[in-house]
């Protein structure tokens, strides 16, 4: 095998003053093919995280300034082609639900009946015990009202209670994010709001979330709640015991950690709003193993092209089989 130092075209694109350092870091021994590809995979994973962290922020969304870099495992999963919509992991459970939640024939849509003084929940039909998994939840902000919660639960989580309450996160069997107040809930307590981290890279966007009012010699600073859009991705890493969310393409960090390992966990929602409609779809998942080098390379190419040039992959100077792979996994 030729030495890697003789293949400069294999390096990821570099920008700014970091190009020289990154180029030197790619000079690695090539005596063993397995060692070469493992090292390349590790370096490419690091490069992907660094590139994402330094990419320009979108001014059309409030969430990029709050994002944290995705792991290579999550980035590849999010950029993989979704599984078929009819996958069983996209179904709400017809058994584990409040009687006030009605399901569509395809079991992907749950609608809460207009019932007063009742908190109602529904969970997915299939749960997971291991791996990294991503579900898509569609819930219009106009149909949420108060106490609109999404999260995960164990099999024994109660899914109906009298009055208006946060149901997912009310006991030790569930973990929830209340969308109106941005509060996290578990075991009937709120450990704080989510997302927690406010990055300073985009100062104007961050300052846009602050309300300043002066009273005499003191200045009060209050953080407003974020308006959560219709589409939310739920990210459950059953291997690490963590739960997080992706909004507007931005991973907002881990919301909950120390979830029980080896226990089946289910996506779940609760609502008190009559007519609320929540759609569920399982997008993709990954095992505990690190991503394949091919998947990392494909991801780096797509990130380099950017969202607006994703349809121009057929113009790249690549063999047809590689172009087909990039298009099929986009």
N, C-alpha and C positions, 0 to 999 in steps of 0.2 A: 504494500500500500504506500502511496506517495505521502510524503510528510505534509501535515496540514499547513505548515508555514508556506508551502508552495502553492496554496490555493486561496489567494486573497479574495477572489470573487465569492467565496463561500461565507465571508463575514457579513453579519447584518449591517444594514446602512447605519452610519454614525453621523451625529450632528454636533457641531460646536467643538469645544475644547476637549470633550470626552473621547473624541475619535481616536487620538493617539493612545490613550490608556487602554481603551477597549481592544484596539488592534493588537497591542502587546499581550493582553490577557488571553488571546486566542492561540498563542504559540504554545502548543502542547505536544508531548511525545505521541508518536503514532505507531508504536510497536504492536499494540493489540487493537484489532478493530473494535472489539467491545468497549475497550477503555476510551477510544477516540469518540465513538458515538455517545457514550455516557457523558463524557466531558462536554461534548458539543451540546447535548441536551440540557445539561445544567447551566452552561453559559447562555444558551438561548433563552432559558426560562428567566434568568436574571435580567437579560437584555429586554425581554418583553415587559417585565414589571417596571424597569427603569424608563422605558419608552412611554408606557402608558402614564406614568407619573409626571412626565415632562410634556405630554401632549397638550395642545391648546384647549382651553375650556370653552364650552358653548355658552353664549350669553342668553340663549332662549330658555334655559332651564335653571332652576335654583339648586339642583342637586349635584352637578359636577364639582363645585367647591367643597362639598361635604364628603366626597367619595374617598375611598382608600384603594390602593392598588389591589387588583385581583391576583390570587395565586394562579400559576400557570394551569393548574388542574381545573380551577373554576373558569378561567378565560377560555380554555379549549372547550369545556362543556357548554358554555354560553354561545360559542361560535359554531357549534356542531349542528347538523341538520336535525330538526325536531323529530321525535318519533311520531308514528301515525296518531291522529286525533282519537281514534277508536281504542287506543291502549287502555287497559283496565285501570291503570293508575290515574287516568283522567276522570274517573267516575266518582261522584258523590255516593255515599252509602245510603241505600234505601231503608236500611235497618237502623243504623246509628245516626239518628237525626231527631230533632224535635218534631212532633206531629204538626207543628205550624210551618214547617218547611216542606214545600212540594217540589218534586223533581221532574225534570223533563224526561221524555222518552229515552233520550240518549244518556241520561244521568250525568250530563256535564253542566247542567244549569239548575241551580236551586233558587226557589222563589219563596220569600217569607209572606205568609198570609197576613192581612191587616187585623191583627189581634192586639188588644190593649193589655197593658200591665203584664207583659211576658217577655222574658229574654230567651232567645231561641238559637240553637246551634246545629251545625251539621259537620260531619267529618268525611274524609275521603274513604272510599271503599277498601282501598289497599294502602297499607303502610310499608315502611322500610325499617330494616334493622342494621344495615350497613351501607357503605358507599356515600357518594356525594350526589344529591338529587335536586333538580330545579323544577318547580311548578309555576305556571302562569295563572294569576288570579285577575279576573276582570270584574270590577265593581264600580259602577258610576258614582262619583261624588254626590250627585243629586239624589241618590237612592240609599244613602248611608244613615243619615240622622246621627243621633248620639249613640255611644257604645257600639260602634262598628269595629269589630276586632278580627284580625287574622293571625294565624300562628300554627302551632302543632299541639297535638294532644296524645295521650296514651289511650288505650282502648276503653278504660273505665271512666273517662272524663264525663261528667254530667252535661247534658245538652239541652236542658230546659229548666228554667227557674221563674218564679213569680217576681213581678216588679221589673224595673229597668236596671240592669246590672251589666258589668263586664263579665261575660260567661267564660270565654277562653282566657285563662289566666286567673280565674277566681279560686282555683284550688291547686294542690301540688301536682296534679296530673296534666296540667296544660301550661303553655307559654304563649302569650299573646301580645300583639301590638295594636293599640287603639288608634285608629286612623285620624280621628278628629282632633284629639289632644296630643297625639304623638307619644303617648305614654306607653311604657312597657308594663306588663302585668304577669305575675306568677305567684301562686299561693296566696292570692288575695291582696298582694302588696305591689306597689309600683316602685321598682328600683331606679326610675328616672325616665327621661324622655329619650327618644331615638329619632334621628341619628344624634350621637353625643358629640362627635368631633367636628369642629368647625375649622376647616383649613384656611390658612391665611394667604394662599397663593393668588386668590382672586379677591382682593380687598373690597372692591366695589360691590361684588355680589354678596359677600359676607355682610357688609354694612347694610345692604338692602334688607336684611332680615331683622334689623334692629330698629326699635322705636325709641327715640330720645325725647325726653320732656324735662324741661328745667323748672325747678321750684326753688325760689330764693337762691341760696348759695350752693345748692346740691343739684346734681344731674342724675336722674334715674335712667337706667338702661334696662329694657325688658326685651326678651327674645320672643318673637311671635311664633306661633305654631306654623308648620309647613303644610301647605295644601297638597295632599297626596293625590296624584292623578289616577285615572281609571285602571291602568295596567301596572301590576306589581308582580315581581318575581320573588318567590319564596325559595330560599337556598338552605337546605338542610344537609349538613355534613354529619351523618350518623357515625362515622368513624372517629371524628374529633369531638362529637357531642356539642355542636354549635348550630345556631340558627341565625340567619341574616336575611337581608332583603336587597333587591336591585330595583331602583326606580330611575326611569329615563336613562337606562344604560349605565347607571352609576351604582357600584356596590357600596352600600352605606356602612360597611363593617359588620362585625358580629354583634347581634342584639342580645343573644343569650349564649352562655357557655355552660359547661358542666351538665349538659343534658344526659340522661341515663344511657349507658352504652349497652348494646345487645338487646334493647327493648324496642318493640315495634312502635313507631311514631307515625302519626297521620296528620296531614294538613287539615286544618279545621278553621271554621269561622263562626262568629255569633253576631246577631243583629236584633234590634228592637224596632226596626223600621218596616212598616207594612209596605209590601210591593218591592222590597229590596231584591235584586237579582244578582247572583254571584256565579260566575262561570269559572270552571276549573279545567286546566289542561296540564298534563305532565309533558315537559319539554325534553328532558334528557337527564342522563346520569353518568357517573364514572365510578370505577372501582378504586380501591385504595392505592393501586399501582400508579406511578407517575405517568404523565402523558407520553405517548409515543413521539419520537423525534419527527416523524412525518407530520403529525398533527401540529406540533410546535412550529415547524417550518411553514405549514400552510397558514397558521394563525399570524405569524410574523409578516407574511406577504400581504394578507388581507388588511392588517393594521397599517402597513406601509402605504398601501393604495388609498386607504381612507374610505369612508362610507359612500362618498359621492362617485367613486371610481370602481365600485365592486363589479359593475357590469362590463368592465373593460379588461377582465382577466384573459379573455381570448386573444388580446393584443400583446400579451407578454411573450417574450422569446423563449417559450418553453415547449417541450414535446406535448403532443395532443393528450397523452395519458395523464400528464401532470395538470394540464389545464382542466381536464375533465374532473380530476380529483378536487381541485380548488373550487370549481363550480358546484360540484355535488355536495360539498361539505359547507358551503356558504349558507 
